[in-house]
Amino acid sequence: MKRQKKSEIDRLSDLPDHLLLHIMQFMIAKHCVQTCVLSKRWKNLWKCLTNIKLFDPYNGVIFDEFVSQFLSCRDNSVPLHNISYKNNVRRNYEIPPKTTNILVEIMEYAASHNVQQLEIKAKTDHIRNLELPPSIFNCDSLTSLTLFLRGVSKSTTKMFPKSLNLPALKTLTLVQFTFFTSSDNGYAEPFSTCNMLNKLVIFACKLQDDAQGLCISNSKLSNLAIGTMNRRSNIHKVILCTPKLKSLTIIGIPPIFPAPSTCSLTNLLEELKFDCMYGSTMGEDILISWLHLIAKVNIMTLSYKILKLMVNILKNNSSMRAQLPSFVKLKSLKVEAYPWKCDDRIREMVSYLLQNSPPPATFDIVTVVKCEATVMKYALAFVLSNGFERVIFEDDCQQVVNVLCNDYLYVNELDTLLSTCSFLFNSNDNYNIVYVMRQVNMVAQNLARASLF
Amino acid sequence: MAQEASSSTSSKTISLKTGDGEIFEIEASAAKQMKTVQRLIDDLGDDITIPLHNVFSKELPKIIEYYKKDITGEITKDFEAEFVKDLNDDEVKVLFLAANYLDANKLFEFLSQNIADRLESKSVEYVRKYFGVENDFTPEEESKLREERAWSFRGIKEDE
């Protein structure tokens, strides 16, 4: 056993509590509590954490009991900044009915402790009648909220509250919710009271049957991502009153609603992204409206799939071709494609789309060399569209494997690439992913090589 | 071994002297990211060699490397992974202490995360050694505590 230099031992043990806590803040909660046995000084240190990561990749029931204990033992006088809960239970389990549900417990604890950022990603099929506590939707301190309450059945959603009182909210991410219809105008307008809202992500959400559409009116909103997984979504119309909107992303299948009608959308919108990696149809009227919107932006990113879809529709429809706008404002165009897709073919399709337009200043084809998760995305799309039920994925990119195993929803600056992967991967309990070392991943290497010839 | 000063004539370089007497040059914009250094510059002027008693020639080049990348705005997850790949746990600890001493926030945050990641799978005894913690519990006290907090020790592999 090596003896450490005395000076080094002294240096670290001299660290004040707040620095030790700082390191602990990056650990998951269970390990933080375990530090209590290090020494007397550490016994209650974990109770002063302000950022809490409640995450356990393996145990469902045991973990929920841990969370409950953690919250009740925590030092209530210490402010709470950040709670993140991820339950990665991959198999449904039977649990004895509880009087309170852990998700409700976390939300109420967060709300009553003035939390700033709350993130909950959990599977909720096993929870009967989950009712979200109103306290979390009436919280002055909340600046960031992520609710990803996933049901395996793709059509299960939770009701999003009719009214929100979140005056400080800047970032909101919602997955699988249904929005109430406002009585005034027949539209669903769930977020209009959030005056500070800056980034919004809505995925796989629905409206009530009587709604005319979804209306988003927020004066500070600059980033919006919206999309769905299948054509069963009933969001057929979107109205935007978002004068500061800079970036709009469509995620999932090609849009099933026409380009949003707007009050003042077109003034600042700079960027349009179509992160659509599966789905093989798009309404012609809908396509035309989006083409007109593309003509108004400077930066566009297209997935290979939707580029191909757009070009096919245009090729088969001469009256649409006649209406194809000139994309004079387009300065930068990026296409996300399979690494083995022929670049020339992509360029051909892009030329077709831009036949009435000057060439953009920058044009990029993003492949796996730059973007390992894109491959996984296409693999998942392939698997899903071919209806394979049991699949084992082998990946030599540790980061992608970690993300999918740990069931993250990656919404870092609206990078929806990994989030789409995660969502798709977790939609089927019989998908598994295994990390293989690059040297061992000969199957992929050989296939890649074979495809070049 | 002093590092090359930047070739740009308009950016000033600052001289840093480590605890073991070696001199390194960094750009003024990198120095700004190390608040301790910046405070010393503000007090002593930028022509003086700034003494850093608690940072040594083994770790300072690595820190300079990090902030050199940071100036060009290019710190990606890949860069960070590469940066710590060949460092053992003790080397990361030393960098962490240096980043704290220099009040270099970005590097400090990143290293905190890295240390947390490294310690996640380690035993209690390892973590004690790592932080230089003396176990002042009696065996009875420790086992009583473990029992009280059994809800956090359940389901893990104990290796001690």
Boltz contact constraints between the chains, C-beta under 6 A:
constraints:
  - contact:
      token1: [A, 9]
      token2: [B, 132]
      max_distance: 6.0
  - contact:
      token1: [A, 11]
      token2: [B, 97]
      max_distance: 6.0
  - contact:
      token1: [A, 12]
      token2: [B, 131]
      max_distance: 6.0
  - contact:
      token1: [A, 12]
      token2: [B, 132]
      max_distance: 6.0
  - contact:
      token1: [A, 13]
      token2: [B, 132]
      max_distance: 6.0
  - contact:
      token1: [A, 22]
      token2: [B, 112]
      max_distance: 6.0
  - contact:
      token1: [A, 23]
      token2: [B, 112]
      max_distance: 6.0
  - contact:
      token1: [A, 23]
      token2: [B, 115]
      max_distance: 6.0
  - contact:
      token1: [A, 23]
      token2: [B, 116]
      max_distance: 6.0
  - contact:
      token1: [A, 26]
      token2: [B, 112]
      max_distance: 6.0
  - contact:
      token1: [A, 26]
      token2: [B, 113]
      max_distance: 6.0
  - contact:
      token1: [A, 26]
      token2: [B, 116]
      max_distance: 6.0
  - contact:
      token1: [A, 27]
      token2: [B, 116]
      max_distance: 6.0
  - contact:
      token1: [A, 30]
      token2: [B, 152]
      max_distance: 6.0
  - contact:
      token1: [A, 31]
      token2: [B, 120]
      max_distance: 6.0
  - contact:
      token1: [A, 33]
      token2: [B, 152]
      max_distance: 6.0
  - contact:
      token1: [A, 34]
      token2: [B, 152]
      max_distance: 6.0
  - contact:
      token1: [A, 36]
      token2: [B, 149]
      max_distance: 6.0
  - contact:
      token1: [A, 37]
      token2: [B, 124]
      max_distance: 6.0
  - contact:
      token1: [A, 37]
      token2: [B, 142]
      max_distance: 6.0
  - contact:
      token1: [A, 37]
      token2: [B, 145]
      max_distance: 6.0
  - contact:
      token1: [A, 38]
      token2: [B, 128]
      max_distance: 6.0
  - contact:
      token1: [A, 38]
      token2: [B, 133]
      max_distance: 6.0
  - contact:
      token1: [A, 39]
      token2: [B, 133]
      max_distance: 6.0
  - contact:
      token1: [A, 39]
      token2: [B, 135]
      max_distance: 6.0
  - contact:
      token1: [A, 39]
      token2: [B, 136]
      max_distance: 6.0
  - contact:
      token1: [A, 40]
      token2: [B, 136]
      max_distance: 6.0
  - contact:
      token1: [A, 59]
      token2: [B, 155]
      max_distance: 6.0
  - contact:
      token1: [A, 62]
      token2: [B, 154]
      max_distance: 6.0
  - contact:
      token1: [A, 62]
      token2: [B, 155]
      max_distance: 6.0
  - contact:
      token1: [A, 66]
      token2: [B, 151]
      max_distance: 6.0
  - contact:
      token1: [A, 69]
      token2: [B, 151]
      max_distance: 6.0
